[in-house]
Amino acid sequence: MKRLHGWELKNIRIYYLLTFVQSSWWIMGNWIFFWTRYMTYGTLGLIDALAFGFGVLVEIPTGAVADLLGKRRTIIAAMATATLGIILMTHTWNQWGMLFGFLLAQLGWALYSGAGEAMAYDTLVDQKRESEFEKVISSASSAGLIVTVLTIIIGGFFYALYFQLPHIMWWITYALGLILAFGITEPNADTEKFSWKGYFKQLSTGFGQLLSPKLRRYLVFILGLNGVFIIYDWGLVKPAMLEHFGYYANEQAIVFAVLGIIGAVFVKSLPKIRKIFGDIKGLYLLSMLIGFSYLIMYFNLGYYGLITVAIIDIFGRMIYPWLSVVVNKEIPSKYRATTISTSTLISRIPYVIVALLAGAAAENGTLNEFSLGIGTAFLAMIGLSVILSFQKLFARINSKL
């Protein structure tokens, strides 16, 4: 554990362990097969839309809850709510119980996102070691990826033993996280206070920065490219598409684990990739790769469809860190976090809207048409962006003549 910065501090140690809990995706390669035992794909799309829409909404005031209850109590409430939600998803065996469980789990995840990192940062502030926060976050992310890969693979074997076992392991892991949360000591420092006035001011500032001249040319990537990847990555589209190409629970567990490892390698190579292509050209290249992969999914590719899924999955992992670098480079430091959080909130909205369409497409066997529609709309957006960029370039050239 020597490589995990701050491990000697109890709160930081618990933060790492809770990160491992949050990263334990026993169900990733098999959840869609578990859920469709009790509902149609159309119903699953509806539940996905409702739950993720609810998750976006409840994430807004979680900072206020952390201020009201304190970081420790909020994290305990988060782990308790998520654990109860996962238990309901696992054991109710009907669509309404699973929906209610999903909503509870979304609430738990939102509560944790509003308090987890804040608790870690305030703990470091107490020890006058806040300069180590970036190292702590980086270490937690790297270790969490290892946990994710391992639990995906093991979860695939568990599903083969008994279809409910990965979900059972999921709630047991969260129950252990709940026990760990009781060991947190409330930090003395309180570096962030939530207020509705401050939140809406933050949101307004974030919108303003997104529309600023420096970021305007990146807007199609911040909202469009990121949004298209979230549509693929968030809910039922990814596993349903792999099932469409002939990959089932055991195969999906291996596929997701391997793609996660390859994606991590590409993300680590991001500085070199940016140096080769530059930001604008590189992001346009990512857009073309992902957009055309959506289009190619229209054809009856069979097992070869995995290639298109792999392109979206691997290169899509680079989008958020790449855009984060762009924002950090182009925007003054005091606006960076606000701009990133605002863009993240907006880019999640498209999935909430299209989840119903994705569920209906999976149920009707028209996922290929769904992917064609997404790819066409996104590439049209990219094409329009290129045309507008050339128009501005020609206008500048003409003004100098």
C-alpha positions as a LaTeX table, in Angstrom:
\begin{tabular}{lrrr}
\hline
Residue & $x$ (\AA) & $y$ (\AA) & $z$ (\AA) \\
\hline
Met1 & 0.00 & 0.00 & 0.00 \\
Lys2 & 3.05 & 2.27 & $-0.07$ \\
Arg3 & 2.06 & 3.62 & $-3.49$ \\
Leu4 & $-1.31$ & 4.79 & $-2.18$ \\
His5 & $-0.55$ & 8.33 & $-1.03$ \\
Gly6 & $-1.89$ & 9.17 & 2.42 \\
Trp7 & $-2.67$ & 5.54 & 3.33 \\
Glu8 & $-1.39$ & 6.14 & 6.87 \\
Leu9 & $-4.30$ & 8.56 & 7.51 \\
Lys10 & $-7.42$ & 6.66 & 8.61 \\
Asn11 & $-9.90$ & 8.77 & 6.62 \\
Ile12 & $-7.79$ & 8.54 & 3.47 \\
Arg13 & $-7.45$ & 4.79 & 3.98 \\
Ile14 & $-11.24$ & 4.50 & 4.22 \\
Tyr15 & $-11.59$ & 6.74 & 1.14 \\
Tyr16 & $-9.43$ & 4.31 & $-0.85$ \\
Leu17 & $-11.44$ & 1.33 & 0.38 \\
Leu18 & $-14.73$ & 3.06 & $-0.46$ \\
Thr19 & $-13.32$ & 3.81 & $-3.92$ \\
Phe20 & $-12.72$ & 0.07 & $-4.29$ \\
Val21 & $-16.35$ & $-0.52$ & $-3.26$ \\
Gln22 & $-17.59$ & 1.98 & $-5.85$ \\
Ser23 & $-15.34$ & 0.34 & $-8.47$ \\
Ser24 & $-16.57$ & $-3.22$ & $-7.82$ \\
Trp25 & $-18.62$ & $-3.90$ & $-10.94$ \\
Trp26 & $-19.41$ & $-7.59$ & $-10.47$ \\
Ile27 & $-22.49$ & $-7.14$ & $-12.66$ \\
Met28 & $-21.04$ & $-5.27$ & $-15.64$ \\
Gly29 & $-20.89$ & $-8.21$ & $-18.03$ \\
Asn30 & $-24.20$ & $-9.75$ & $-17.01$ \\
Trp31 & $-26.65$ & $-7.22$ & $-15.52$ \\
Ile32 & $-28.70$ & $-6.85$ & $-18.69$ \\
Phe33 & $-29.36$ & $-10.61$ & $-18.81$ \\
Phe34 & $-30.40$ & $-10.57$ & $-15.14$ \\
Trp35 & $-32.79$ & $-7.64$ & $-15.61$ \\
Thr36 & $-34.40$ & $-8.95$ & $-18.80$ \\
Arg37 & $-35.47$ & $-12.07$ & $-16.91$ \\
Tyr38 & $-38.08$ & $-9.85$ & $-15.26$ \\
Met39 & $-38.90$ & $-7.23$ & $-17.91$ \\
Thr40 & $-38.78$ & $-6.47$ & $-21.61$ \\
Tyr41 & $-36.10$ & $-4.29$ & $-23.19$ \\
Gly42 & $-38.73$ & $-1.59$ & $-23.66$ \\
Thr43 & $-39.48$ & $-1.54$ & $-19.94$ \\
Leu44 & $-35.75$ & $-1.58$ & $-19.20$ \\
Gly45 & $-35.31$ & 1.50 & $-21.39$ \\
Leu46 & $-38.07$ & 3.28 & $-19.46$ \\
Ile47 & $-36.51$ & 2.35 & $-16.10$ \\
Asp48 & $-33.08$ & 3.43 & $-17.35$ \\
Ala49 & $-34.44$ & 6.82 & $-18.43$ \\
Leu50 & $-36.31$ & 7.38 & $-15.15$ \\
Ala51 & $-33.43$ & 6.27 & $-12.93$ \\
Phe52 & $-30.67$ & 8.16 & $-14.72$ \\
Gly53 & $-32.86$ & 11.26 & $-15.02$ \\
Phe54 & $-33.48$ & 11.03 & $-11.28$ \\
Gly55 & $-29.74$ & 10.57 & $-10.73$ \\
Val56 & $-28.93$ & 13.77 & $-12.65$ \\
Leu57 & $-31.52$ & 15.73 & $-10.63$ \\
Val58 & $-30.53$ & 14.50 & $-7.17$ \\
Glu59 & $-26.84$ & 15.11 & $-7.83$ \\
Ile60 & $-27.54$ & 18.85 & $-7.79$ \\
Pro61 & $-28.33$ & 19.34 & $-4.07$ \\
Thr62 & $-26.03$ & 16.68 & $-2.61$ \\
Gly63 & $-23.55$ & 19.34 & $-1.56$ \\
Ala64 & $-26.28$ & 20.89 & 0.58 \\
Val65 & $-26.91$ & 17.52 & 2.28 \\
Ala66 & $-23.20$ & 17.16 & 3.04 \\
Asp67 & $-23.20$ & 20.64 & 4.60 \\
Leu68 & $-26.30$ & 19.86 & 6.65 \\
Leu69 & $-25.34$ & 16.39 & 7.90 \\
Gly70 & $-21.56$ & 16.59 & 7.68 \\
Lys71 & $-19.33$ & 14.53 & 5.38 \\
Arg72 & $-19.27$ & 11.45 & 7.65 \\
Arg73 & $-23.05$ & 11.15 & 8.07 \\
Thr74 & $-23.62$ & 11.86 & 4.38 \\
Ile75 & $-21.24$ & 9.07 & 3.35 \\
Ile76 & $-22.91$ & 6.69 & 5.82 \\
Ala77 & $-26.32$ & 7.66 & 4.38 \\
Ala78 & $-24.94$ & 7.21 & 0.85 \\
Met79 & $-23.62$ & 3.71 & 1.51 \\
Ala80 & $-26.77$ & 2.67 & 3.40 \\
Thr81 & $-29.06$ & 3.94 & 0.62 \\
Ala82 & $-27.00$ & 2.35 & $-2.15$ \\
Thr83 & $-26.80$ & $-0.96$ & $-0.26$ \\
Leu84 & $-30.56$ & $-1.06$ & 0.29 \\
Gly85 & $-31.17$ & $-0.15$ & $-3.35$ \\
Ile86 & $-28.91$ & $-2.93$ & $-4.64$ \\
Ile87 & $-30.54$ & $-5.45$ & $-2.28$ \\
Leu88 & $-33.95$ & $-4.50$ & $-3.71$ \\
Met89 & $-32.65$ & $-4.78$ & $-7.28$ \\
Thr90 & $-31.25$ & $-8.21$ & $-6.44$ \\
His91 & $-34.08$ & $-9.81$ & $-4.50$ \\
Thr92 & $-37.46$ & $-8.25$ & $-5.45$ \\
Trp93 & $-37.57$ & $-10.06$ & $-8.81$ \\
Asn94 & $-40.13$ & $-7.69$ & $-10.33$ \\
Gln95 & $-39.78$ & $-4.55$ & $-12.41$ \\
Trp96 & $-41.28$ & $-2.14$ & $-9.86$ \\
Gly97 & $-39.10$ & $-3.32$ & $-7.00$ \\
Met98 & $-36.07$ & $-3.15$ & $-9.26$ \\
Leu99 & $-37.00$ & 0.39 & $-10.34$ \\
Phe100 & $-37.37$ & 1.52 & $-6.72$ \\
Gly101 & $-34.05$ & $-0.14$ & $-5.88$ \\
Phe102 & $-32.36$ & 1.57 & $-8.84$ \\
Leu103 & $-33.69$ & 4.96 & $-7.71$ \\
Leu104 & $-32.36$ & 4.36 & $-4.19$ \\
Ala105 & $-28.97$ & 3.31 & $-5.57$ \\
Gln106 & $-28.84$ & 6.45 & $-7.74$ \\
Leu107 & $-29.56$ & 8.55 & $-4.65$ \\
Gly108 & $-26.77$ & 6.77 & $-2.77$ \\
Trp109 & $-24.26$ & 7.31 & $-5.58$ \\
Ala110 & $-25.22$ & 10.98 & $-5.82$ \\
Leu111 & $-24.81$ & 11.47 & $-2.06$ \\
Tyr112 & $-21.39$ & 9.85 & $-2.18$ \\
Ser113 & $-20.25$ & 11.97 & $-5.13$ \\
Gly114 & $-21.14$ & 15.09 & $-3.14$ \\
Ala115 & $-19.19$ & 14.03 & $-0.04$ \\
Gly116 & $-16.51$ & 11.42 & $-0.80$ \\
Glu117 & $-13.79$ & 13.55 & $-2.39$ \\
Ala118 & $-14.71$ & 16.50 & $-0.14$ \\
Met119 & $-14.07$ & 14.33 & 2.93 \\
Ala120 & $-10.69$ & 13.24 & 1.56 \\
Tyr121 & $-9.66$ & 16.81 & 0.71 \\
Asp122 & $-10.75$ & 18.25 & 4.06 \\
Thr123 & $-8.86$ & 15.46 & 5.85 \\
Leu124 & $-5.68$ & 16.47 & 4.02 \\
Val125 & $-6.36$ & 20.13 & 4.85 \\
Asp126 & $-6.53$ & 19.19 & 8.55 \\
Gln127 & $-3.05$ & 17.69 & 8.20 \\
Lys128 & $-1.79$ & 20.61 & 6.05 \\
Arg129 & $-1.21$ & 18.12 & 3.23 \\
Glu130 & $-3.78$ & 19.37 & 0.72 \\
Ser131 & $-1.05$ & 19.56 & $-1.95$ \\
Glu132 & $-1.18$ & 15.74 & $-2.01$ \\
Phe133 & $-4.85$ & 15.65 & $-3.03$ \\
Glu134 & $-4.14$ & 15.19 & $-6.75$ \\
Lys135 & $-1.85$ & 12.24 & $-5.96$ \\
Val136 & $-4.53$ & 10.68 & $-3.73$ \\
Ile137 & $-7.18$ & 11.02 & $-6.46$ \\
Ser138 & $-4.81$ & 9.62 & $-9.10$ \\
Ser139 & $-3.84$ & 6.66 & $-6.89$ \\
Ala140 & $-7.49$ & 5.93 & $-6.09$ \\
Ser141 & $-8.42$ & 6.05 & $-9.78$ \\
Ser142 & $-5.61$ & 3.69 & $-10.83$ \\
Ala143 & $-6.29$ & 1.20 & $-8.03$ \\
Gly144 & $-10.03$ & 1.44 & $-8.70$ \\
Leu145 & $-9.46$ & 0.44 & $-12.34$ \\
Ile146 & $-7.66$ & $-2.73$ & $-11.21$ \\
Val147 & $-10.58$ & $-3.57$ & $-8.91$ \\
Thr148 & $-13.05$ & $-2.95$ & $-11.76$ \\
Val149 & $-11.23$ & $-5.29$ & $-14.16$ \\
Leu150 & $-10.92$ & $-8.06$ & $-11.55$ \\
Thr151 & $-14.55$ & $-7.87$ & $-10.42$ \\
Ile152 & $-15.85$ & $-7.84$ & $-14.01$ \\
Ile153 & $-13.93$ & $-11.04$ & $-14.80$ \\
Ile154 & $-14.84$ & $-12.79$ & $-11.54$ \\
Gly155 & $-18.45$ & $-11.61$ & $-11.91$ \\
Gly156 & $-18.62$ & $-13.42$ & $-15.25$ \\
Phe157 & $-17.63$ & $-16.71$ & $-13.61$ \\
Phe158 & $-20.09$ & $-16.10$ & $-10.76$ \\
Tyr159 & $-22.92$ & $-15.56$ & $-13.26$ \\
Ala160 & $-22.10$ & $-18.91$ & $-14.85$ \\
Leu161 & $-22.42$ & $-20.54$ & $-11.41$ \\
Tyr162 & $-25.70$ & $-18.81$ & $-10.51$ \\
Phe163 & $-27.33$ & $-15.91$ & $-12.34$ \\
Gln164 & $-28.02$ & $-13.93$ & $-9.15$ \\
Leu165 & $-24.57$ & $-14.31$ & $-7.60$ \\
Pro166 & $-22.89$ & $-11.19$ & $-9.12$ \\
His167 & $-25.72$ & $-8.99$ & $-7.79$ \\
Ile168 & $-25.42$ & $-10.66$ & $-4.38$ \\
Met169 & $-21.67$ & $-9.95$ & $-4.35$ \\
Trp170 & $-22.46$ & $-6.36$ & $-5.36$ \\
Trp171 & $-24.65$ & $-5.64$ & $-2.34$ \\
Ile172 & $-22.32$ & $-7.53$ & 0.02 \\
Thr173 & $-19.48$ & $-5.28$ & $-1.16$ \\
Tyr174 & $-21.57$ & $-2.17$ & $-0.51$ \\
Ala175 & $-22.61$ & $-3.52$ & 2.91 \\
Leu176 & $-18.91$ & $-3.81$ & 3.79 \\
Gly177 & $-18.51$ & $-0.23$ & 2.57 \\
Leu178 & $-21.29$ & 0.85 & 4.92 \\
Ile179 & $-19.44$ & $-0.73$ & 7.85 \\
Leu180 & $-16.24$ & 1.06 & 6.79 \\
Ala181 & $-18.06$ & 4.40 & 6.58 \\
Phe182 & $-18.79$ & 4.31 & 10.31 \\
Gly183 & $-15.02$ & 4.51 & 10.88 \\
Ile184 & $-14.73$ & 7.95 & 9.27 \\
Thr185 & $-13.82$ & 10.86 & 11.55 \\
Glu186 & $-15.53$ & 14.12 & 10.60 \\
Pro187 & $-12.81$ & 16.50 & 9.30 \\
Asn188 & $-12.42$ & 19.80 & 11.13 \\
Ala189 & $-11.88$ & 21.72 & 7.91 \\
Asp190 & $-14.93$ & 22.60 & 5.83 \\
Thr191 & $-13.59$ & 24.01 & 2.59 \\
Glu192 & $-16.87$ & 24.05 & 0.66 \\
Lys193 & $-20.27$ & 25.38 & 1.69 \\
Phe194 & $-23.31$ & 24.73 & $-0.49$ \\
Ser195 & $-25.98$ & 27.35 & $-1.17$ \\
Trp196 & $-28.68$ & 27.41 & $-3.84$ \\
Lys197 & $-27.70$ & 30.96 & $-4.78$ \\
Gly198 & $-24.09$ & 29.86 & $-5.13$ \\
Tyr199 & $-25.10$ & 26.78 & $-7.12$ \\
Phe200 & $-27.15$ & 28.71 & $-9.70$ \\
Lys201 & $-24.43$ & 31.33 & $-9.91$ \\
Gln202 & $-21.94$ & 28.52 & $-10.52$ \\
Leu203 & $-24.17$ & 27.02 & $-13.23$ \\
Ser204 & $-24.58$ & 30.42 & $-14.89$ \\
Thr205 & $-20.83$ & 30.99 & $-14.78$ \\
Gly206 & $-20.24$ & 27.54 & $-16.25$ \\
Phe207 & $-22.60$ & 28.24 & $-19.17$ \\
Gly208 & $-20.89$ & 31.57 & $-19.72$ \\
Gln209 & $-17.46$ & 29.97 & $-19.90$ \\
Leu210 & $-18.69$ & 27.24 & $-22.27$ \\
Leu211 & $-19.90$ & 29.96 & $-24.64$ \\
Ser212 & $-16.75$ & 32.05 & $-24.30$ \\
Pro213 & $-14.66$ & 32.53 & $-27.48$ \\
Lys214 & $-11.86$ & 30.28 & $-26.18$ \\
Leu215 & $-14.16$ & 27.29 & $-25.64$ \\
Arg216 & $-16.73$ & 27.92 & $-28.37$ \\
Arg217 & $-14.78$ & 25.95 & $-30.97$ \\
Tyr218 & $-14.64$ & 23.00 & $-28.55$ \\
Leu219 & $-18.37$ & 23.09 & $-27.78$ \\
Val220 & $-19.25$ & 20.37 & $-30.31$ \\
Phe221 & $-16.82$ & 18.06 & $-28.50$ \\
Ile222 & $-17.73$ & 19.07 & $-24.94$ \\
Leu223 & $-21.43$ & 18.50 & $-25.52$ \\
Gly224 & $-21.75$ & 16.36 & $-28.67$ \\
Leu225 & $-18.77$ & 13.99 & $-28.53$ \\
Asn226 & $-18.98$ & 13.51 & $-24.77$ \\
Gly227 & $-22.77$ & 13.07 & $-24.97$ \\
Val228 & $-22.54$ & 10.44 & $-27.72$ \\
Phe229 & $-20.04$ & 8.43 & $-25.67$ \\
Ile230 & $-22.26$ & 8.63 & $-22.57$ \\
Ile231 & $-25.16$ & 7.27 & $-24.66$ \\
Tyr232 & $-22.98$ & 4.23 & $-25.40$ \\
Asp233 & $-21.38$ & 3.85 & $-21.98$ \\
Trp234 & $-24.00$ & 4.68 & $-19.34$ \\
Gly235 & $-26.79$ & 2.15 & $-19.55$ \\
Leu236 & $-28.23$ & $-0.57$ & $-21.75$ \\
Val237 & $-26.78$ & 0.41 & $-25.16$ \\
Lys238 & $-23.33$ & $-1.15$ & $-24.67$ \\
Pro239 & $-24.42$ & $-4.60$ & $-23.39$ \\
Ala240 & $-27.44$ & $-4.70$ & $-25.72$ \\
Met241 & $-25.24$ & $-3.95$ & $-28.73$ \\
Leu242 & $-22.78$ & $-6.68$ & $-27.77$ \\
Glu243 & $-25.67$ & $-9.11$ & $-27.35$ \\
His244 & $-26.89$ & $-8.04$ & $-30.80$ \\
Phe245 & $-23.47$ & $-9.08$ & $-32.18$ \\
Gly246 & $-23.62$ & $-12.47$ & $-30.43$ \\
Tyr247 & $-21.72$ & $-11.84$ & $-27.19$ \\
Tyr248 & $-23.44$ & $-12.98$ & $-23.99$ \\
Ala249 & $-22.72$ & $-12.85$ & $-20.24$ \\
Asn250 & $-19.43$ & $-14.78$ & $-20.09$ \\
Glu251 & $-18.04$ & $-13.20$ & $-23.25$ \\
Gln252 & $-19.11$ & $-9.69$ & $-22.19$ \\
Ala253 & $-17.26$ & $-10.00$ & $-18.87$ \\
Ile254 & $-14.02$ & $-10.74$ & $-20.72$ \\
Val255 & $-14.66$ & $-8.08$ & $-23.39$ \\
Phe256 & $-15.31$ & $-5.31$ & $-20.85$ \\
Ala257 & $-12.25$ & $-6.24$ & $-18.79$ \\
Val258 & $-9.92$ & $-6.29$ & $-21.83$ \\
Leu259 & $-11.34$ & $-3.05$ & $-23.25$ \\
Gly260 & $-10.93$ & $-1.39$ & $-19.85$ \\
Ile261 & $-7.23$ & $-2.29$ & $-19.75$ \\
Ile262 & $-6.59$ & $-1.14$ & $-23.34$ \\
Gly263 & $-8.54$ & 2.06 & $-22.71$ \\
Ala264 & $-6.41$ & 2.80 & $-19.64$ \\
Val265 & $-3.24$ & 2.42 & $-21.74$ \\
Phe266 & $-4.56$ & 4.93 & $-24.30$ \\
Val267 & $-5.57$ & 7.40 & $-21.57$ \\
Lys268 & $-2.08$ & 7.16 & $-20.06$ \\
Ser269 & $-0.66$ & 7.93 & $-23.53$ \\
Leu270 & $-2.87$ & 11.02 & $-23.92$ \\
Pro271 & $-0.03$ & 13.59 & $-23.57$ \\
Lys272 & 1.86 & 11.94 & $-26.45$ \\
Ile273 & $-1.30$ & 11.70 & $-28.58$ \\
Arg274 & $-2.10$ & 15.39 & $-27.99$ \\
Lys275 & 1.44 & 16.31 & $-28.97$ \\
Ile276 & 1.13 & 14.40 & $-32.26$ \\
Phe277 & $-2.32$ & 15.62 & $-33.36$ \\
Gly278 & $-3.05$ & 18.76 & $-31.35$ \\
Asp279 & $-6.38$ & 19.33 & $-29.60$ \\
Ile280 & $-8.67$ & 20.34 & $-32.47$ \\
Lys281 & $-7.42$ & 17.78 & $-35.00$ \\
Gly282 & $-7.24$ & 15.07 & $-32.36$ \\
Leu283 & $-10.79$ & 15.65 & $-31.12$ \\
Tyr284 & $-12.11$ & 15.74 & $-34.69$ \\
Leu285 & $-10.32$ & 12.43 & $-35.32$ \\
Leu286 & $-11.94$ & 10.92 & $-32.20$ \\
Ser287 & $-15.31$ & 12.22 & $-33.40$ \\
Met288 & $-14.90$ & 10.61 & $-36.82$ \\
Leu289 & $-13.81$ & 7.28 & $-35.32$ \\
Ile290 & $-16.75$ & 7.14 & $-32.93$ \\
Gly291 & $-19.31$ & 8.59 & $-35.36$ \\
Phe292 & $-18.44$ & 6.17 & $-38.18$ \\
Ser293 & $-18.36$ & 3.26 & $-35.72$ \\
Tyr294 & $-21.98$ & 4.04 & $-34.88$ \\
Leu295 & $-22.80$ & 4.09 & $-38.61$ \\
Ile296 & $-21.02$ & 0.79 & $-39.31$ \\
Met297 & $-22.98$ & $-0.88$ & $-36.50$ \\
Tyr298 & $-25.98$ & $-0.63$ & $-38.84$ \\
Phe299 & $-24.69$ & $-3.57$ & $-40.88$ \\
Asn300 & $-25.11$ & $-7.22$ & $-39.89$ \\
Leu301 & $-21.53$ & $-7.72$ & $-38.72$ \\
Gly302 & $-21.96$ & $-10.70$ & $-36.42$ \\
Tyr303 & $-18.95$ & $-11.27$ & $-34.17$ \\
Tyr304 & $-16.98$ & $-8.65$ & $-36.13$ \\
Gly305 & $-19.27$ & $-6.01$ & $-34.63$ \\
Leu306 & $-16.98$ & $-6.18$ & $-31.61$ \\
Ile307 & $-14.49$ & $-4.06$ & $-33.58$ \\
Thr308 & $-16.89$ & $-1.11$ & $-33.72$ \\
Val309 & $-17.74$ & $-1.50$ & $-30.02$ \\
Ala310 & $-14.02$ & $-1.63$ & $-29.18$ \\
Ile311 & $-13.31$ & 1.57 & $-31.13$ \\
Ile312 & $-16.05$ & 3.47 & $-29.30$ \\
Asp313 & $-15.07$ & 2.03 & $-25.91$ \\
Ile314 & $-11.29$ & 2.48 & $-26.13$ \\
Phe315 & $-11.17$ & 5.88 & $-27.81$ \\
Gly316 & $-14.19$ & 7.11 & $-25.86$ \\
Arg317 & $-12.22$ & 6.73 & $-22.61$ \\
Met318 & $-9.96$ & 9.53 & $-23.81$ \\
Ile319 & $-12.75$ & 12.08 & $-24.25$ \\
Tyr320 & $-13.27$ & 13.28 & $-20.67$ \\
Pro321 & $-9.57$ & 13.61 & $-19.71$ \\
Trp322 & $-8.80$ & 15.27 & $-23.05$ \\
Leu323 & $-11.59$ & 17.81 & $-22.63$ \\
Ser324 & $-10.53$ & 18.35 & $-19.02$ \\
Val325 & $-7.03$ & 19.27 & $-20.25$ \\
Val326 & $-8.53$ & 21.67 & $-22.81$ \\
Val327 & $-10.68$ & 23.40 & $-20.19$ \\
Asn328 & $-7.74$ & 23.66 & $-17.80$ \\
Lys329 & $-5.65$ & 25.19 & $-20.59$ \\
Glu330 & $-8.21$ & 27.65 & $-21.95$ \\
Ile331 & $-10.14$ & 28.78 & $-18.85$ \\
Pro332 & $-8.90$ & 30.79 & $-15.83$ \\
Ser333 & $-8.28$ & 28.57 & $-12.80$ \\
Lys334 & $-11.13$ & 29.98 & $-10.71$ \\
Tyr335 & $-13.67$ & 28.91 & $-13.38$ \\
Arg336 & $-12.25$ & 25.49 & $-14.30$ \\
Ala337 & $-14.11$ & 23.24 & $-11.86$ \\
Thr338 & $-17.36$ & 25.11 & $-12.52$ \\
Thr339 & $-17.01$ & 24.77 & $-16.29$ \\
Ile340 & $-16.18$ & 21.05 & $-16.11$ \\
Ser341 & $-19.09$ & 20.26 & $-13.75$ \\
Thr342 & $-21.53$ & 22.23 & $-15.93$ \\
Ser343 & $-20.43$ & 20.48 & $-19.12$ \\
Thr344 & $-20.68$ & 17.09 & $-17.38$ \\
Leu345 & $-24.25$ & 17.82 & $-16.26$ \\
Ile346 & $-25.34$ & 18.90 & $-19.75$ \\
Ser347 & $-23.65$ & 16.01 & $-21.56$ \\
Arg348 & $-25.57$ & 13.47 & $-19.44$ \\
Ile349 & $-28.96$ & 14.74 & $-20.59$ \\
Pro350 & $-28.96$ & 13.10 & $-24.08$ \\
Tyr351 & $-28.86$ & 9.58 & $-22.61$ \\
Val352 & $-31.88$ & 10.29 & $-20.42$ \\
Ile353 & $-33.75$ & 11.31 & $-23.58$ \\
Val354 & $-32.66$ & 8.42 & $-25.84$ \\
Ala355 & $-32.78$ & 5.59 & $-23.26$ \\
Leu356 & $-36.45$ & 4.96 & $-24.14$ \\
Leu357 & $-35.56$ & 4.74 & $-27.83$ \\
Ala358 & $-32.66$ & 2.40 & $-27.06$ \\
Gly359 & $-34.90$ & 0.09 & $-25.04$ \\
Ala360 & $-37.55$ & 0.02 & $-27.76$ \\
Ala361 & $-34.89$ & $-0.64$ & $-30.41$ \\
Ala362 & $-33.42$ & $-3.54$ & $-28.42$ \\
Glu363 & $-36.89$ & $-5.03$ & $-27.92$ \\
Asn364 & $-37.85$ & $-4.68$ & $-31.59$ \\
Gly365 & $-34.52$ & $-5.89$ & $-32.95$ \\
Thr366 & $-33.71$ & $-2.50$ & $-34.51$ \\
Leu367 & $-30.57$ & $-1.55$ & $-32.58$ \\
Asn368 & $-28.79$ & $-1.24$ & $-35.92$ \\
Glu369 & $-31.22$ & 1.51 & $-36.95$ \\
Phe370 & $-30.81$ & 3.19 & $-33.55$ \\
Ser371 & $-27.02$ & 3.29 & $-33.96$ \\
Leu372 & $-27.42$ & 4.57 & $-37.53$ \\
Gly373 & $-29.57$ & 7.44 & $-36.25$ \\
Ile374 & $-27.11$ & 8.36 & $-33.49$ \\
Gly375 & $-24.14$ & 8.19 & $-35.86$ \\
Thr376 & $-25.86$ & 10.22 & $-38.59$ \\
Ala377 & $-27.00$ & 12.96 & $-36.20$ \\
Phe378 & $-23.58$ & 13.22 & $-34.58$ \\
Leu379 & $-21.61$ & 13.28 & $-37.85$ \\
Ala380 & $-24.02$ & 15.92 & $-39.19$ \\
Met381 & $-23.21$ & 17.98 & $-36.09$ \\
Ile382 & $-19.48$ & 17.51 & $-36.72$ \\
Gly383 & $-19.90$ & 18.41 & $-40.40$ \\
Leu384 & $-21.76$ & 21.61 & $-39.50$ \\
Ser385 & $-18.99$ & 22.48 & $-37.05$ \\
Val386 & $-16.35$ & 22.06 & $-39.78$ \\
Ile387 & $-18.34$ & 24.23 & $-42.22$ \\
Leu388 & $-18.75$ & 27.00 & $-39.63$ \\
Ser389 & $-15.04$ & 26.84 & $-38.82$ \\
Phe390 & $-14.10$ & 27.27 & $-42.49$ \\
Gln391 & $-16.56$ & 30.15 & $-42.86$ \\
Lys392 & $-14.92$ & 31.95 & $-39.94$ \\
Leu393 & $-11.47$ & 31.25 & $-41.40$ \\
Phe394 & $-12.44$ & 32.65 & $-44.83$ \\
Ala395 & $-14.06$ & 35.67 & $-43.16$ \\
Arg396 & $-10.80$ & 36.43 & $-41.30$ \\
Ile397 & $-8.77$ & 36.02 & $-44.51$ \\
Asn398 & $-11.10$ & 38.35 & $-46.44$ \\
Ser399 & $-10.99$ & 40.97 & $-43.70$ \\
Lys400 & $-7.19$ & 41.12 & $-44.02$ \\
Leu401 & $-7.27$ & 41.53 & $-47.82$ \\
\hline
\end{tabular}
